Amino acid sequence: MFARFSMARNPAVRFFAFLSMMWLAACDTAILSPTANTGQQIDAGAPVQVALLVPGGSGAGSDAFLAQNLENAARLAIADLNGPDIRLRVYNTGANPVLAADVARAAVADGAQIILGPLFGEAANAAGVAVASQNVNVLAFSNNPTIAGGNVFILGATFQNTADRLVRYAGRQGLNRFLVLHGDDAGGAIGRDAITSAVQNNGSQVVATQSYPLSQQGIISSTGRIAAAARNADAIFMTAGVNADLPILATTLPEAGVTSRFIGLTRWDAAPQAAALPGLQGGLFATADRARTSLFNDRYAATYGENPHPLAGLAYDGIAAIGALVASGESNALTKAALTNPQGFQGTSGVFRFLPNGLNERALAVATFQDNQVVILEQAPRSFGAGF
């Protein structure tokens, strides 16, 4: 029953392996003032030129499939706009940062007033740097917080957003003492830091931090040490992925006598088999607004004859945000000041907004597993205010 740490044919496995690829180290970013109001002025009466940078052209079939899904979702969003005239031009970047930078410059030369994409962290960072001097904002599909800032905004769901939501909810349930448990890799370290920050910012306490090698034997050999550290914790907040290390931890830790409640930084509901793991029963994880997600999936399937890739909604969200801003009729609609409107935008998985530091905040529901089923404990907020 243990997940293997290798690529598999299951779409959910590919999705999580793909997400891990998004956590690429960022190169140096362009030096921009944190208060600079980046972004081009537009003619409110003219069409808005948007460049969509997708991971096609790498030679990998999975990249080509995702590239097409992102384009499909973007065009679906344009069709759903009521009024704004968005002209979309699509460019392939593969996963190559040098190519992404060249393509971004070419897109601006072609008239792009804002860039949507690319996906991979290094490519997105390179694209942002390439067009920073031309005052063009980039809405990247990455979830890597290290590339955000200046003229780069990330659309991907962040660990910090998830950690904040879950720590706040846990605190209301009397869970205030946390063991932070993470894998020994870059994503684990970023997740660890997000959890620690959320705990400290919400007045709770990190009683211990434990790591483990990302292998089945490495986790098993670490179980005793982790169990000992968990004795003073109300909850174990872990970075583990549902198709990698999570099933091992959810099995071995209870067998070692751990009774602390599990809290997950990743989407436990991404793989149906996770609902049957005994250690996860009654645990906490965050998930998107399921009603909004179903509406998008059904709309996409009805239009294109197949279900969308799990990341396709990011392209729809980007166009939805651009369209909502352009509809205001303001010449500064694509600037940082407009993008960071605190009221946010309606997206495929619920309401979201961009933050001045380039990160984003997304409405999330809090869920658990009961009797091997997903149960929503607290619905995702439908607007910014209470619950955030």
Protein Blocks (a to p, Z undefined) as FASTA:
>chain_A
ZZcddddfblklmmmmmmmmmmccddddddddfklcgdidddfkbccddddddfehnopa
klmmmmmmmmmmmmmmmmmpghiacddddddekjafklmmmmmmmmmmnopabdeddfbl
mlmmmmmmmmmmnopacddfbfbfklgghjbccfbdcfklmmmmmmmmmmmnopabdcdd
ddddfklmmmmmmmmmmmmmnopacfbdcdddddfklmmmmmmmmmmmmmmpfbdcdfbd
fklmmmmmmmmmmmnopabdcddfbdfklpmklmmpmklgopacddddfklmmmmmmmmm
mmnopacdfklmmmmmmmmmmmmmmmnopaklmgmklmmomnlpadfkbccdddfkopac
ddddddddeehiacdfbdcdfbecehZZ
